[in-house]
């Protein structure tokens, strides 16, 4: 979280962390969510449910980036099949975090 917050701050993004589905939807209902980061090591039923709903809502579509261990090819493939905009290994995600946030700032 600190790394994500440090990279996001200069762009004026407010970073929030949801630990379960209810907290995610509570945050999502209160503000416009430009970027959703999905940790594939979290509860698969939760992130699958959230991503499924988000990718089905074209009117308020957030950019969705999933990341996880490079060895977890099954979860990474599942995230892609659900419609995540990008899916990275943890190492790739960390190295591209600046570019992801900058990309959103250009939108």
N, C-alpha and C positions, 0 to 999 in steps of 0.2 A: 504493500500500500504506500509506504513513504516514497518509493521511487516513482510510482504512478502519480502521486500528488505533486511531487517536485517537477515532473515534466509537464503536467497539466496546468499548473498555477500560472505561468506566464501567458497562457492563452485564455485565462479567465474561467477555466472549467472548475466546477465544484465536484469533487470526487466523493462518492458515497459507496459504502459497502453493505451489501445485503447478505445475510447469513442463511436466510430461508426464503421460500417463495412468497410468503405473506409480506415480509419486510421489503422484498424487491418490488412488489406491486404497490405497496404503500409509498415508496420513494418515487416510483414511476408515475403514480397518479398526481403527485404534487408538483412535478416539474417536467420540463422537456428533457428527454434523455438522448443526448447525441451519440453516445458510445456505450455499449454494453460489453463488458469483458467477462468472458465465461472461463472459469477455471475448471478444466476437465477432470481434475482430481476431486472436485466437489461431488455432492450427491447427484448421481446421473438422472434420477427421476425428476429432481428439481430443475436442473438446467435443461433437460429435454423438454419439460413442460413450458418453461419460460421462453425458450428459443422458438418452440412451435407456435406459441401465441404471437410472439413478436414478428416472426417472419410472415405470418398470415395477415398482419395489419399493415397494409401498404400506405395508409394515410399518415400514420405517425411512426414511420419506420426508423428505428435507431440503427446505427452501424454496429454490427455484431462481430466481435473478434473472440475466438476461442483459443485457448492455449493449454498445453499439457505436456507430460513427459514424451520425449521422442519415441519411446518404446511402446506407447499406448496407441498403436495405429488404429485399433478398433474404435476407440472413443473419438479420435480425430476424424475418421471416416464418417462416423455417426454425426458429428457436428457439421461436417460438410453437407451431408445428406439432408440435414434439417434446414439448411440455407444460411449458415453463418457466412458472413462476407469474407472473412479470412480465418484460417486455422493455422496455428503455428506451434512448433515445439516451444518449450519454455525458453530455451536459449535464443531462438529466432525472435520470439516475442520481446524479450528484454532488449535485444539489439535493434529492433525496429520500432520500439515504443515511441521514440522521438518522431519518427516519420509518420506513425499512425496518428498521433496527436496533431502534428502539423497538417496532415491531410484533412482532418476534421476542421481545423481552423481556416482552411482555404475554401471550405464548402459554403 
